[in-house]
Amino acid sequence: MKGTPNILARYTKAGYGIAELGMSAVEVMLQIYLLVFYTSVVGLAPQWAGLALALAVGWDAITDPVMGMITDNTHSRWGKRRPYIAVGSIFLAVAVYMLFTPPELAGQWGLFFYLLVTYIMVNTSMTVLSVPHAAMARDLTFDRHERTELFAWRLFFRNLGFLLGTLLPGLILVVALEWGIEHAGQVSRQEAARLLGIIVVISAFITVYAVRRIDLPVDTLDRSAETSQYTIWQWDREMVVALSEVLQNRFFVPLLIAYVIAAIGRTLNASLALKFYELRLGFTEFQTVAYVLAPFMLFLSLGIAGWVWISHHFGKKWPAFWGALTLGFLTVFTYPLLPYGQVWAAVFFASFLGGLVVGAIILFDSLVADIVDYDELKTGKQREGIYFGAWTMATKLARALGLAATGMLLSLIGIGPDTVVSAEVTSFRIAMLFGPAVGSCFILAALVFLAMPLTDKKHRQVQRLLEAKRRRTERTPGPVSGGSAAPDSHV
């Protein structure tokens, strides 16, 4: 990162973060609407839909560290990360439209395999786009507070994307119903997928343009560091070795495990949201989207500045811990007690309190870039791509588990074509899933996160040692090779 500025212009930070707008809009549409679309509109049984989604996400998770390794070793005339962001956005736009436009297929097997294949296409395209974008954060700045602001911009646009992906399908459905369009449910999802695909491409290309002076072409990069060209077998072996080293990092592993547990809880929450508010609280889809999910994203966005301020004054570890723990207890005790039909109660507890607390997520993401500093100090290598690849791989595996569990749980609690359970029993069961089951994931994640030893003080020490090491390297002629850090780099 020689020559990379520590202080970034605001338009560069915003331009970097805006790619999250399209990605998160697609992601939240998939989380909230996809399972219900294939089970209620297309007619695929919940257990088969959940299995197809889980298999596709599981495959996608495997590709994340591969993509991280590829982008770490890319040297092109267009830069290191930007080509993948541009190409990935185009493929994602096409794939998500195909996903919500299934052909007429007879039988469960045909629907199952169409969902499986198209969802694999969507997730692979998302990997090509998202892994280089996430890894680029560390390329942009070395300053720890600037990094937090970068992730705050990402979360800001992510929340706008969540609003867009949550509201757009519901609003199109309302219009389709008012106009008397046949098959309004299916048409609304297809048109939403088409529009969100366009937004994905536009937001990604804005990011590509905004970071053009930082993600530089190969002929303008500092070539003092020795680069290696691998055969395919050497490259595969190098990737396995790098990934195994990443998963032995004593700072990274507790953070990763905690985030995975929380990701399972978030997947259950998002996948069950429409059914919970419909069956437990008697809300229509429009009421759920307009009065609960949209305000939730709004308060989450408003709370970002507060979490950035907190991290500047109190560090990242303890605010992240208390944020996740508070979210867990709110989820456990609030949702089962919300009164039937009372929109105001749902808005206050689920939207206001939950939205503000969930903002702590930017601290988890920001910590990954800080941990990569420690890895560079110990190994002499810059491997942010493989770290963020492993990060997204693990979280997608967690999402796969959450999706598979959601499909099975919906069948078990009485939601499906072959189950007959009283409405009262189904309502109680989904409240237990949406409240205590999901909340327990957040509480467990917070407790595991306590084992993560990278405090604010230790990270400042890491950065001081790393800066000193880089200054020594710049004064030393000749190629720089990876390996152990200097004796004074023990943290």
C-alpha positions in Angstrom: 0.0 0.0 0.0 2.9 2.2 -0.5 1.8 5.7 -1.5 -1.8 5.1 -0.5 -3.2 8.2 1.3 -4.4 7.9 4.8 -7.0 10.7 4.5 -9.6 10.2 1.8 -11.8 12.7 0.1 -15.4 12.4 1.1 -16.5 11.7 -2.5 -14.0 8.8 -2.6 -15.4 7.3 0.5 -19.0 7.7 -0.7 -18.1 6.5 -4.2 -16.4 3.4 -2.8 -19.5 2.6 -0.6 -22.2 3.1 -3.2 -21.6 -0.3 -4.7 -23.3 -1.7 -1.6 -26.5 0.0 -2.7 -27.1 -2.5 -5.5 -25.6 -5.5 -3.8 -27.6 -5.1 -0.6 -30.8 -4.4 -2.5 -30.5 -7.7 -4.3 -29.4 -9.5 -1.1 -32.3 -8.3 1.0 -34.8 -9.1 -1.8 -33.4 -12.6 -1.9 -33.5 -13.0 1.9 -37.0 -11.7 2.3 -38.9 -12.7 -0.8 -37.1 -15.6 -2.6 -38.2 -18.4 -0.3 -41.8 -17.2 -0.1 -41.8 -16.6 -3.9 -40.8 -20.1 -4.7 -43.0 -21.8 -2.1 -46.2 -19.6 -2.3 -46.1 -18.4 -6.0 -44.1 -20.9 -7.9 -45.3 -23.9 -5.9 -42.1 -25.6 -4.7 -42.3 -27.4 -1.4 -40.6 -25.5 1.5 -38.2 -28.3 2.3 -37.0 -28.5 -1.3 -36.7 -24.8 -1.7 -34.7 -24.5 1.5 -32.4 -27.3 0.4 -31.8 -25.8 -3.1 -31.0 -22.4 -1.5 -28.6 -24.0 1.0 -26.8 -26.0 -1.6 -26.4 -23.0 -3.9 -25.1 -20.8 -1.0 -22.8 -23.6 0.1 -21.2 -23.8 -3.3 -20.9 -20.0 -3.4 -19.1 -20.0 -0.1 -16.4 -22.2 -1.5 -15.7 -19.8 -4.3 -15.1 -16.8 -2.0 -11.5 -17.5 -0.9 -10.8 -18.5 -4.5 -12.0 -15.1 -5.6 -10.0 -13.5 -2.8 -6.8 -15.2 -4.0 -7.5 -14.3 -7.6 -7.9 -10.6 -6.9 -4.9 -10.5 -4.6 -2.7 -11.8 -7.5 -4.3 -9.7 -10.3 -2.1 -7.2 -12.2 -4.1 -5.7 -15.0 -4.0 -2.4 -17.0 -7.4 -1.6 -15.3 -6.2 -2.2 -11.7 -6.4 -4.9 -9.1 -10.1 -5.0 -8.1 -12.1 -2.8 -10.5 -12.4 -5.3 -13.4 -14.1 -7.8 -11.2 -16.5 -5.2 -9.8 -17.5 -4.1 -13.3 -17.9 -7.6 -14.8 -19.6 -9.1 -11.6 -22.3 -6.4 -11.6 -23.3 -7.2 -15.2 -23.6 -10.9 -14.6 -25.4 -10.4 -11.3 -28.0 -8.2 -13.0 -28.8 -10.9 -15.6 -28.8 -13.8 -13.1 -31.1 -12.2 -10.5 -33.7 -11.5 -13.3 -33.5 -15.2 -14.4 -33.9 -16.3 -10.8 -37.3 -14.5 -10.5 -38.4 -15.5 -14.0 -38.8 -19.3 -13.8 -40.3 -21.1 -16.9 -43.3 -23.3 -16.8 -41.9 -26.6 -15.3 -43.8 -29.7 -14.4 -43.1 -31.3 -11.1 -41.0 -30.5 -8.0 -37.7 -31.8 -9.5 -37.8 -29.3 -12.4 -38.5 -26.4 -10.1 -35.8 -27.6 -7.6 -33.1 -27.8 -10.2 -34.0 -24.4 -11.8 -33.9 -22.7 -8.5 -30.6 -24.4 -7.6 -28.8 -23.5 -10.9 -30.0 -19.9 -11.1 -29.3 -19.2 -7.5 -25.8 -20.6 -8.0 -25.4 -18.1 -10.9 -26.6 -15.3 -8.7 -24.3 -16.1 -5.8 -21.2 -16.7 -8.0 -21.8 -13.3 -9.7 -22.2 -11.7 -6.3 -18.9 -13.2 -5.2 -17.1 -11.8 -8.3 -18.5 -8.4 -7.3 -18.4 -8.3 -3.5 -15.1 -9.9 -2.6 -12.9 -7.5 -4.5 -15.1 -4.6 -3.3 -14.7 -5.6 0.4 -10.9 -6.3 0.0 -10.5 -2.8 -1.5 -11.2 -1.1 1.8 -7.8 -1.9 3.1 -6.2 -0.7 -0.2 -7.8 2.7 0.3 -6.4 3.8 3.6 -4.1 2.7 6.5 -5.7 5.1 9.0 -7.9 3.1 11.5 -10.5 5.8 11.9 -10.7 6.4 8.2 -11.4 2.7 7.8 -14.3 2.9 10.2 -15.7 5.8 8.2 -15.3 3.7 5.0 -17.3 0.9 6.5 -19.8 3.5 7.8 -20.4 4.7 4.2 -20.7 1.1 3.1 -23.3 0.5 5.8 -25.1 3.7 4.9 -25.5 2.6 1.3 -26.2 -1.0 2.4 -29.1 0.3 4.4 -30.4 2.4 1.5 -30.2 -0.8 -0.5 -32.0 -2.7 2.1 -34.8 -0.1 2.0 -34.9 -0.4 -1.8 -34.9 -4.1 -1.9 -37.5 -4.3 0.8 -39.9 -1.7 -0.4 -39.7 -2.0 -4.2 -41.2 -5.5 -4.6 -44.1 -4.6 -2.2 -44.8 -1.3 -3.9 -44.9 -2.9 -7.3 -47.2 -5.6 -6.0 -49.6 -2.9 -4.7 -49.6 -1.2 -8.1 -50.1 -4.5 -9.9 -53.1 -5.4 -7.7 -54.7 -2.0 -8.2 -54.3 -2.3 -12.0 -55.7 -5.8 -11.9 -52.6 -7.4 -13.5 -52.9 -11.2 -13.8 -50.4 -13.1 -11.6 -49.5 -9.9 -9.8 -47.3 -11.6 -7.2 -45.1 -13.1 -9.9 -45.0 -10.0 -12.1 -44.1 -7.8 -9.1 -41.1 -9.9 -8.3 -39.9 -10.1 -11.9 -40.1 -6.3 -12.4 -38.4 -5.6 -9.1 -35.6 -8.0 -10.1 -35.2 -6.2 -13.4 -35.0 -2.7 -11.8 -32.6 -3.9 -9.1 -30.3 -5.4 -11.7 -30.1 -2.0 -13.4 -29.3 -0.4 -10.0 -26.6 -3.0 -9.4 -24.7 -2.1 -12.6 -25.0 1.7 -12.1 -23.8 1.7 -8.5 -20.9 -0.7 -9.3 -19.7 1.4 -12.1 -19.8 4.6 -10.0 -17.5 2.8 -7.5 -15.2 1.7 -10.4 -14.9 5.4 -11.4 -14.6 6.8 -7.9 -11.5 4.6 -6.9 -9.7 4.8 -10.3 -6.9 6.8 -8.8 -6.3 4.3 -6.0 -6.9 0.9 -7.7 -4.1 1.7 -10.2 -3.1 0.0 -13.4 -0.2 -2.4 -13.1 2.3 -0.1 -14.9 1.8 2.6 -12.2 2.1 0.3 -9.2 5.2 0.1 -6.9 6.9 -3.0 -8.3 9.6 -3.3 -5.6 7.7 -6.2 -4.1 8.5 -9.5 -5.6 5.6 -11.1 -7.5 5.4 -14.7 -8.3 3.7 -16.4 -11.3 2.2 -19.8 -10.4 1.1 -22.8 -12.5 -2.5 -23.8 -11.7 -1.3 -26.5 -9.3 1.1 -24.2 -7.5 -1.6 -21.6 -7.3 -4.1 -24.1 -5.8 -1.5 -25.2 -3.2 -0.7 -21.5 -2.4 -4.4 -20.8 -1.9 -4.9 -23.8 0.5 -1.8 -22.8 2.5 -2.9 -19.1 2.7 -6.4 -20.1 3.8 -5.1 -22.4 6.5 -2.9 -19.7 7.8 -5.9 -17.3 7.8 -7.9 -19.8 9.8 -5.1 -20.0 12.4 -5.0 -16.3 13.1 -5.7 -15.9 16.8 -7.4 -12.5 16.2 -9.5 -13.6 13.2 -10.9 -16.9 14.3 -13.0 -15.7 17.3 -14.3 -12.8 15.2 -15.2 -15.1 12.4 -17.0 -17.6 14.6 -19.0 -14.9 16.3 -20.0 -13.4 13.0 -21.1 -16.7 11.6 -23.4 -17.4 14.5 -24.9 -13.9 14.2 -25.3 -14.5 10.4 -27.4 -17.6 11.1 -29.6 -15.6 13.3 -29.9 -12.8 10.7 -30.8 -15.3 8.0 -33.6 -16.9 10.2 -34.8 -13.4 11.0 -35.0 -12.2 7.4 -36.4 -15.4 6.0 -39.2 -15.6 8.6 -40.1 -11.9 8.8 -43.0 -11.8 6.4 -44.5 -14.9 7.8 -44.0 -13.8 11.5 -45.8 -10.4 11.0 -48.5 -12.1 8.9 -49.3 -15.1 11.2 -48.4 -13.7 14.6 -49.4 -10.0 14.3 -51.9 -10.0 11.5 -50.0 -7.6 9.2 -50.4 -7.6 5.4 -47.2 -7.6 3.4 -47.5 -3.9 2.7 -47.9 -3.1 6.4 -44.8 -5.2 7.2 -42.7 -3.6 4.6 -43.9 0.0 5.1 -44.4 0.2 8.8 -41.8 -2.2 10.2 -39.0 -3.1 7.7 -38.6 0.4 6.2 -38.5 2.3 9.5 -36.0 -0.4 10.8 -33.6 0.4 7.9 -34.2 4.2 8.5 -33.2 4.0 12.1 -30.3 1.8 11.3 -29.0 4.4 8.9 -29.5 7.2 11.4 -27.5 5.2 14.0 -24.4 4.8 11.9 -22.9 8.2 12.8 -23.4 7.3 16.5 -21.5 4.0 16.2 -18.6 5.8 14.3 -18.4 8.3 17.1 -18.4 5.6 19.7 -15.6 3.7 18.0 -13.5 6.8 17.8 -13.8 7.4 21.6 -14.2 3.9 23.0 -12.6 1.6 20.4 -14.4 -1.2 18.6 -14.4 -4.3 20.7 -16.5 -3.4 23.7 -19.1 -1.4 21.8 -19.5 -4.3 19.3 -19.9 -6.7 22.2 -22.5 -4.7 24.0 -24.4 -3.9 20.8 -24.7 -7.6 19.8 -25.6 -8.7 23.4 -28.3 -6.0 23.6 -29.7 -7.0 20.3 -29.9 -10.6 21.4 -31.9 -9.8 24.6 -34.2 -7.4 22.8 -35.0 -10.1 20.2 -35.5 -12.9 22.8 -38.0 -11.0 25.0 -39.6 -8.5 22.6 -41.0 -10.4 19.6 -43.1 -13.0 21.5 -44.8 -10.2 23.5 -45.8 -7.9 20.6 -49.6 -7.4 20.7 -51.6 -8.7 17.7 -52.4 -6.0 15.2 -50.6 -3.2 17.0 -48.4 -1.5 14.4 -47.1 1.1 16.8 -45.6 -1.5 19.1 -43.9 -3.4 16.3 -42.5 -0.1 14.9 -41.1 1.0 18.3 -39.5 -2.2 19.4 -38.5 -3.8 16.2 -37.7 -0.7 14.2 -36.5 2.0 16.6 -34.6 0.0 19.2 -33.5 -2.8 16.9 -32.4 -0.5 14.1 -30.2 1.6 16.4 -28.5 -1.5 18.0 -27.9 -3.4 14.8 -25.6 -0.5 13.6 -22.8 -2.1 15.7 -22.3 -4.4 12.6 -19.9 -1.8 11.1 -17.5 -2.5 13.9 -17.4 -6.2 13.1 -16.6 -5.5 9.4 -14.1 -2.8 10.2 -12.2 -5.2 12.5 -11.4 -7.5 9.6 -9.3 -4.8 8.0 -7.5 -4.2 11.3 -6.7 -7.9 11.7 -5.2 -7.9 8.2 -2.7 -5.4 9.5 -1.6 -7.9 12.1 -1.2 -10.6 9.5 0.9 -8.3 7.3 3.1 -7.5 10.4 3.7 -11.2 11.1 4.0 -12.5 7.6 5.2 -9.6 5.4 2.4 -10.3 3.0 -0.7 -8.2 2.0 -3.5 -10.7 1.9 -6.7 -8.7 2.4 -8.4 -10.6 -0.5 -8.0 -14.0 1.1 -9.1 -12.7 4.5 -12.3 -11.1 3.1 -12.8 -14.2 0.9 -12.7 -16.4 4.0 -15.0 -13.9 5.8 -17.6 -14.0 3.1 -17.2 -17.8 2.7 -18.0 -18.4 6.3 -20.9 -16.1 6.4 -22.4 -17.6 3.3 -22.0 -21.1 4.8 -23.9 -19.7 7.8 -26.6 -18.3 5.5 -26.8 -21.7 3.8 -27.4 -23.4 7.1 -30.0 -20.7 8.0 -31.8 -21.1 4.8 -31.9 -24.9 5.0 -33.1 -24.6 8.6 -35.8 -22.1 7.7 -37.2 -24.4 5.0 -37.4 -27.3 7.4 -38.7 -25.3 10.3 -41.5 -23.8 8.2 -42.7 -27.3 7.4 -42.3 -28.4 11.0 -44.4 -25.6 12.4 -47.2 -26.1 10.0 -46.5 -23.9 7.0 -46.6 -25.9 3.8 -48.9 -27.8 1.4 -49.0 -31.0 3.3 -49.2 -29.8 6.9 -52.4 -29.1 8.9 -51.9 -27.3 12.2 -54.2 -24.8 14.0 -53.5 -21.1 13.4 -52.9 -20.6 17.1 -50.2 -23.3 17.3 -48.5 -22.0 14.2 -48.5 -18.5 15.5 -46.9 -19.5 18.8 -44.3 -21.6 17.1 -43.2 -18.9 14.7 -43.0 -16.4 17.5 -40.6 -18.8 19.4 -38.5 -19.0 16.3 -38.5 -15.3 15.5 -37.8 -14.3 19.1 -35.9 -16.7 21.4 -34.3 -18.8 18.6 -33.0 -15.8 16.7 -32.1 -13.8 19.8 -30.1 -16.7 21.2 -27.8 -16.6 18.1 -27.0 -13.0 18.8 -26.3 -13.6 22.5 -24.0 -16.5 21.7 -22.2 -14.5 19.1 -21.5 -11.7 21.6 -20.1 -14.2 24.1 -17.9 -15.8 21.5 -16.7 -12.4 20.4 -15.3 -11.8 23.9 -12.5 -14.2 23.0 -11.3 -11.9 20.2 -8.1 -10.4 21.7 -7.6 -7.4 19.4 -8.3 -4.4 21.5 -8.0 -0.8 20.5 -4.6 -0.5 22.3 -3.2 -3.6 20.6 -4.2 -2.5 17.2 -2.5 0.9 17.6 0.6 -1.0 18.6 0.3 -3.2 15.5 0.1 -0.2 13.2 3.0 1.6 14.8 5.2 -1.5 14.3 3.9 -2.0 10.8 4.7 1.6 9.8 8.2 1.2 11.2 8.7 -2.0 9.3 7.5 -0.4 6.0 9.9 2.6 6.5 12.8 0.1 7.0 11.7 -1.7 3.8 11.6 1.5 1.8 15.1 2.3 2.8 16.3 -1.2 1.9 17.2 -1.7 -1.8 16.2 -4.8 -3.7 13.1 -7.0 -3.8 11.1 -7.6 -0.6 10.1 -11.1 0.2 7.4 -12.4 2.5 8.3 -14.2 5.7 8.5 -13.5 9.4 8.4 -10.0 10.7 11.2 -8.3 12.5 11.9 -9.3 16.1 10.3 -6.1 17.4 6.9 -7.0 15.9 5.6 -9.2 18.7 2.1 -8.2 19.8 
